[in-house]
Amino acid sequence: LCFTAAAYHHISAIKIQRAYRIHLMLKLAQNQISSVLIIQRWFRAKIQRKRFLRDCQRIIQLQRVIRGWLSRRTAAAIVIQRNVRRFLGCRRRRKFAVGIIKFQALWRGYSWRKNNDTARTKALRCGIEKANEKSREENKLCNRTAIAIEYLLKYKHLSYILAALKHLEVATRLSPLCCENMAQSRAIFTIFVLIRSCNRSVPCMDVIRYSIQVLLNVSKYERTTQAVYDVENSIDTLLDLLQMYRGKAGDKVSEKGGSIFTKTCCLLAILAKDSKRASEIRSLPRAVPCIQSLYKLTARKHKMDAERTLVKQKTNTLLTGISSVPVTPLRIKTVSRIKPDWVLRKDNMAEIVDPLQAIMMVMDTLGIACY
């Protein structure tokens, strides 16, 4: 009995100890689980805070970039608005000034006509009004140019060609648009072919004179100068003309504006105004010797004419007692003042009609020394 009671007490003690240990273990496990949960919660909070701070930094950077772009756009818009306002203001002031100038011109014209309106001016005004009323479409420069180019390219008879050249001379002298139409067509090439096919007869000389004048008018316009130069063998043709008509280069006050020789010299000088074209002309084998030879012949002829004039003046001085000094040709160093006739400037230089001045202008433009 005692053994049974001892065994029972011992087994009960073991159960109590096991239950206590289980209780301690459960309590310890619960404490550890609480610590793990606290650690997990702290770690998750740390990660979430780190992610939040990163997103805030990105948002701040994005906001900074957008604010910078908006400020630059606003500044650019302000600059554009300022320039537009300045442009509109300048245009408004210019328009106002043009209006004032026009009003002043109208008032000056009205005042002048009121104070100086004579019978002659009235007749001129009536004549202009009648001419405007009677003007026809085919008399316009553009239409005259088109018809003349068609005649030049189509007909072979000398009278038709001469009439076409006369119309082209007037059109190219008065209108830059007609010069551009000439450059775009094959008329310039046809004119050079026509010049090469002419001889020294009087009708052919008229054709050559009008042809050179047309080419001179076209070359004066800077936009069409290259079209004259680009024609094949154009410089050789001009040099042939200079050699052919060097003996006829003396009509200083010609009614038609100078001889073929002086017109060809002016044309050659205008073509050589560009440094690249001048270098290409100088590189031609016959150009420099030909021009130097022509200069020597023209200078010798001018010297003989000057001596003859001096003797004649001395004779007239002995008879009348009045003396005069012969005109010495001026050296022309530039052709930049030769402008088209529609450019109305006071410093415009007319075409040279003196042969020595003309050949010296060619030499100066090409940079050829006078020997």
TAZI-V240003 format. One line per field, one symbol per residue. burial: b if it has 9 or more other ideal C-beta (glycine too) atoms within 8 Angstrom, else e. A space follows every 10 residues. Layout:
# TAZI-V240003
burial->???
This chain:
# TAZI-V240003
burial->eeeeeeeeee eeeeeeeeee eeeeeeeeee eeeeeeeeee eeeeeeeeee eeeeeeeeee eeeeeeeeee eeeeeeeeee eeeeeeeeee eeeeeeeeee eeeeeeeeee eebeeeeeee bbeeeeeeee eeeeeeeeee bbbbbbbbbe bbbeeeeeeb bbbbbbbbbb bbbbbbebbb bbbebebbbb bbebbeebee eeebbbbbbb bbbbbbbbbb beebbebbbe beebbbbbbb bbbebbebbe beebeeebbb bbbbbbbbbb bbbeeebbee bbebeebbeb bbebbbbbbe bbeebbeebb eebeebbeee eeeeeeeebe ebeebeebbb eeeeeeebee bbbbbbbbbb bbbbbbebee e
